[in-house]
Amino acid sequence: MTTDLKLGIIGAGRMGITHFSIANAHDHAEVTGVADPSKLVTTMMGKYTGVGTYKDYKGLLKGEELDAVLVCTPPAHNPEILDAVLERRLHAFVEKPFMLKSADGERFAAGFDAAGLVNQVGYVNRWNDMFTKARAFVDEGLIGEPLRFRSEMFSGTIVRDVGEAGWRATHANGGGAVYEMASHAIDLIAYFFGAPDSVGGTTLSKVYSKQVEDIVASNLFYDHGLTGSIFVNWSDASFRKPTNKFEVFGKKGKIQVDQHGMKIFLAEANEAHGFKQGWNQLYITDVFSSVPFYVRGIEYTAQLFDFVASIREGKPVRCTFADATADLRVMEQLFADDAARAAGDAA
């Protein structure tokens, strides 16, 4: 496919605007229409960018001739939206966590694949150069057989009582630390090792929220013996920005990595990589890839440019609807495990 792609954006909040700027920086893609319920947003975008503006996805799909859509709405709205997108046979990029139920995820993964449509979910850490490099080191056997891992995420998203206002306050709209942040930590685990087979010892704790969890802790198990843990806290005011931390311990050493740097401990020196025995340090500036346009981070441009390349050139998709559905199944296990523990405590 050599023609330029016409893209539509559904949901012009923070991520929608981010994707708008990135997509329009691509030489072979252009956003031609945007849908958002905010009249202020659509008026301003129409006035200053010249794109077609619509109050909802129905108007966008009817009013624009599109090749693909970028869906940046709360996940509770996505089944209805993707039904219409699939009916129109459009490729789709959807912000995480994509859906709230794995059954819906399975349906759309099967439907889009059967229709030959590119489907991608925005688990952006799969495009972060530090995490991709760390994954390559593990796959290459740098630290030997992986035995144990730890996936963590921290932010100061909810650091006071905000009542029950806003979409983050209820699970029905995709709020809570599991959907909003643990999904990232879970997806990193799946990116490195595939989805775990089971979870145990889960606790979902409230700090400020009334109906949803602010802290997530659990253990994850693979049938072949690999084990690990997850810890997520979105009420930690000591973190200025959302931060993922990932650690893998193996028979020959361990890797500690976040979005900006990596520490590697080796039992023996590795001449092929230039690593000494003991601790080694890498920074994002040592390994980063280049992108032609920068907003928020290289990985944001990389994931969207890959989406375009998957449509135009058949490039493999790094995070499909099926991948995101596997993450949803783990999230459902967390909710069920915590509920079972709470019921046992109450008995």
Protein Blocks (a to p, Z undefined) as FASTA:
>chain_A
ZZdcddddehjafklmmmmmmmmmpfkbccfbdcdfblklmmmmmmmnopacdfbfklmm
mmpccfbdcdfbdfklmmmmmmmmmmnopacddddehiabfklmmmmmmmmmmnopacdd
fdfklmgmklmmmmmmmmnomnopafbdcdddddfkbgcdebjgdjklpmklopajklmm
mmmmmmmmmmmnopafbdehiacddfkbmkbcfbdcdddddfklpacdddddfkbfkbmb
dcdddddddfkbccdddfkbccdddfbdcfknopaehjddddfklmpccdfbdehiaklm
mmmmmmmmmmmnopacfbdfklmmmmmmmmmmmmmmmmmmmmmmmZZ
